[in-house]
Amino acid sequence: MLTEHNDALYLPQGLAIDRNNQIWIGFMNEPTLHPPPGVPYSDGGIRLVNENNQFTEISNDEVLIGGESSDIWSVDICPYDDFEILWVLSSDGVQGYTIFQNQLSPVSNMDLFTEIPFYRGDRIKCDESSNVWITTTHSGVRTILANNDYTEFWPDYEGLR
């Protein structure tokens, strides 16, 4: 049975499972579902479901693109060398994070694709070579290549339309 101390986790948008069988879930931020205003409904951001089936907050989730309460539309995990990268697609762009003791560290010094508005239905996925594929319902497909530490894009930064 899944348990949680924060009841405002209602709108999951995507999940990924790491090699430790922990589940990483991205949530949509929705301050209220119905009036009265100010009653939180879904906090947004990322949560981890640990091996004891408990939601765990990420202690440094302020590093998430868009902040700790951002709309997270999709997540996936790529194995890369001897570690894993949690890739996050939010309303504010794309970023990969290395995971160490359930803390996140951005893999790039700049957030990617911040000029594209992402929405529900847009997705991020890793392929067998750890390349990152971003598909949208409105702006085509972008690919971030794993070789050269995720600094190159295919066919270029503009992707395929």
PyMOL commands that set and color helices and strands:
alter all, ss='L'
color gray80, all
select helices_A, chain A and resi 61-63
alter helices_A, ss='H'
color red, helices_A
select strands_A, chain A and resi 12-17+23-30+42-49+55-57+72-80+83-90+93-100+103-106+123-126+132-135+141-145+152-154
alter strands_A, ss='S'
color yellow, strands_A
deselect
rebuild
show_as cartoon
